[in-house]
Amino acid sequence: MKEKKEIEWYFPECFDEASCLLKKEGVIPHGGGTSIRRASLGHLFGLIELSHLPMHYFLVDDGIIEIGATNTFSDVIENIRKIDPKHILVKSLWQAASTPLRNRITIGGSIAYFPIWSDLMGSLIALDAEVTLIGKNEGIYPITQYVNDRNLRNGTLIKDIKFKQNGWSSYYHRESRTNFDYSSFNITILLKTTKTKIEDIRIVLVGCTKKYKRLIELEKYFKGKKVTKINSEEILGSIDVTFPAKKLGSPEYISHLAGIQLKRGFEEILNS
Ligand SMILES: Cc1cc2nc3c(=O)[nH]c(=O)nc-3n(C[C@H](O)[C@H](O)[C@H](O)COP(=O)(O)OP(=O)(O)OC[C@H]3O[C@@H](n4cnc5c(N)ncnc54)[C@H](O)[C@@H]3O)c2cc1C
């Protein structure tokens, strides 16, 4: 009979120890463990449990928010709510999964895994967050660089993320068939206005063909415009995003729906 493979658990207490473990073949970090399923354990020899590392901090210093990678979605909601109850991460994360799952899913695991239904990544991309890495590619990187460069992920550990506190107004929409379902797509909009004009805007869609898209052209169109001069019907024609087929419907149907939800989002945030 074939012998059952034992998976070794490691519990490092300092980053040097964790860095050494990351060099071992088939040994990967374990955050909340919600994506490390039995089916994918075949190639694994060990798991590095991260909860003993000093990464469970939440700091606000000189206008920068710094969140350690082992904070769960629930931790982040609780901490950010104290300084900004309407923060985009409060609006997005409380809608993710269920309460027991939000108590387990970590920030680090969700960035590294970046599922197409992520309720975290749209906000972090819109906020221009930076990721601090430990191990092979030690350093601080823009979140989009981490997402797009697979080489950065091998043998590295996400230690924390940081972003500017800034006074954004925000809008979040999560499209799903039921509350507990994975989202088919989600929309993040951040906005800054002077008395009458749009000073800055960030628009990110998650769940599309290339996993995410920041609508840079649309952001350019908005910047400097008078809020009263925006015609959201007109904008819809300029949105160029494609979607794969999902349980919600065909690619065409989802694209159409995303356009409608974007329009609603603009109207809501511009009138708020
Ligand atoms: C039923 C269900 C519903 C869900 N619904 C949603 C939802 O609606 N919205 C949503 O946003 N998420 C949802 N999730 C969570 C999502 O699918 C992933 O499971 C989650 O983001 C992974 O986070 P984790 O902390 O559990 O990571 P883990 O499962 O521990 O790890 C994920 C990957 O990241 C690596 N990793 C972990 N921590 C680090 C680190 N610090 N540095 C580098 N690499 C690391 C691991 O090695 C692994 O490869 C759901 C999960 C489940 C099971």
PDBQT file of the ligand as one rigid body, heavy atoms in Angstrom, charges set to zero:
ROOT
HETATM    1  C1  LIG A 301     -16.418  29.376   1.006  1.00  0.00    +0.000 C 
HETATM    2  C2  LIG A 301     -15.473  30.550   0.819  1.00  0.00    +0.000 A 
HETATM    3  C3  LIG A 301     -16.005  31.779   0.410  1.00  0.00    +0.000 A 
HETATM    4  C4  LIG A 301     -15.151  32.883   0.227  1.00  0.00    +0.000 A 
HETATM    5  N1  LIG A 301     -15.681  34.084  -0.170  1.00  0.00    +0.000 NA
HETATM    6  C5  LIG A 301     -14.876  35.153  -0.336  1.00  0.00    +0.000 A 
HETATM    7  C6  LIG A 301     -15.420  36.409  -0.727  1.00  0.00    +0.000 A 
HETATM    8  O1  LIG A 301     -16.618  36.562  -0.924  1.00  0.00    +0.000 OA
HETATM    9  N2  LIG A 301     -14.549  37.459  -0.859  1.00  0.00    +0.000 N 
HETATM   10  C7  LIG A 301     -13.211  37.333  -0.643  1.00  0.00    +0.000 A 
HETATM   11  O2  LIG A 301     -12.483  38.327  -0.782  1.00  0.00    +0.000 OA
HETATM   12  N3  LIG A 301     -12.679  36.159  -0.254  1.00  0.00    +0.000 NA
HETATM   13  C8  LIG A 301     -13.473  35.071  -0.093  1.00  0.00    +0.000 A 
HETATM   14  N4  LIG A 301     -12.935  33.875   0.306  1.00  0.00    +0.000 N 
HETATM   15  C9  LIG A 301     -11.490  33.810   0.606  1.00  0.00    +0.000 C 
HETATM   16  C10 LIG A 301     -10.628  33.513  -0.620  1.00  0.00    +0.000 C 
HETATM   17  O3  LIG A 301     -11.250  32.675  -1.539  1.00  0.00    +0.000 OA
HETATM   18  C11 LIG A 301      -9.268  32.904  -0.192  1.00  0.00    +0.000 C 
HETATM   19  O4  LIG A 301      -9.543  31.643   0.409  1.00  0.00    +0.000 OA
HETATM   20  C12 LIG A 301      -8.524  33.811   0.785  1.00  0.00    +0.000 C 
HETATM   21  O5  LIG A 301      -8.327  35.065   0.199  1.00  0.00    +0.000 OA
HETATM   22  C13 LIG A 301      -7.148  33.223   1.140  1.00  0.00    +0.000 C 
HETATM   23  O6  LIG A 301      -6.706  33.875   2.299  1.00  0.00    +0.000 OA
HETATM   24  P1  LIG A 301      -6.037  33.036   3.505  1.00  0.00    +0.000 P 
HETATM   25  O7  LIG A 301      -5.564  33.973   4.535  1.00  0.00    +0.000 OA
HETATM   26  O8  LIG A 301      -6.973  31.991   3.974  1.00  0.00    +0.000 OA
HETATM   27  O9  LIG A 301      -4.800  32.427   2.732  1.00  0.00    +0.000 OA
HETATM   28  P2  LIG A 301      -4.228  30.928   2.732  1.00  0.00    +0.000 P 
HETATM   29  O10 LIG A 301      -5.277  29.991   2.249  1.00  0.00    +0.000 OA
HETATM   30  O11 LIG A 301      -3.567  30.629   4.021  1.00  0.00    +0.000 OA
HETATM   31  O12 LIG A 301      -3.092  31.095   1.613  1.00  0.00    +0.000 OA
HETATM   32  C14 LIG A 301      -3.402  31.437   0.285  1.00  0.00    +0.000 C 
HETATM   33  C15 LIG A 301      -2.099  31.451  -0.527  1.00  0.00    +0.000 C 
HETATM   34  O13 LIG A 301      -1.318  32.553  -0.104  1.00  0.00    +0.000 OA
HETATM   35  C16 LIG A 301      -0.073  32.119   0.457  1.00  0.00    +0.000 C 
HETATM   36  N5  LIG A 301       0.130  32.996   1.627  1.00  0.00    +0.000 N 
HETATM   37  C17 LIG A 301      -0.598  33.058   2.762  1.00  0.00    +0.000 A 
HETATM   38  N6  LIG A 301      -0.160  34.057   3.549  1.00  0.00    +0.000 NA
HETATM   39  C18 LIG A 301       0.890  34.624   2.890  1.00  0.00    +0.000 A 
HETATM   40  C19 LIG A 301       1.780  35.700   3.190  1.00  0.00    +0.000 A 
HETATM   41  N7  LIG A 301       1.686  36.450   4.304  1.00  0.00    +0.000 N 
HETATM   42  N8  LIG A 301       2.750  35.994   2.280  1.00  0.00    +0.000 NA
HETATM   43  C20 LIG A 301       2.876  35.289   1.122  1.00  0.00    +0.000 A 
HETATM   44  N9  LIG A 301       2.069  34.258   0.788  1.00  0.00    +0.000 NA
HETATM   45  C21 LIG A 301       1.083  33.944   1.667  1.00  0.00    +0.000 A 
HETATM   46  C22 LIG A 301      -0.252  30.659   0.802  1.00  0.00    +0.000 C 
HETATM   47  O14 LIG A 301       0.975  29.965   0.752  1.00  0.00    +0.000 OA
HETATM   48  C23 LIG A 301      -1.217  30.218  -0.295  1.00  0.00    +0.000 C 
HETATM   49  O15 LIG A 301      -0.503  29.971  -1.482  1.00  0.00    +0.000 OA
HETATM   50  C24 LIG A 301     -13.757  32.758   0.481  1.00  0.00    +0.000 A 
HETATM   51  C25 LIG A 301     -13.219  31.528   0.896  1.00  0.00    +0.000 A 
HETATM   52  C26 LIG A 301     -14.071  30.436   1.066  1.00  0.00    +0.000 A 
HETATM   53  C27 LIG A 301     -13.481  29.113   1.518  1.00  0.00    +0.000 C 
ENDROOT
TORSDOF 0
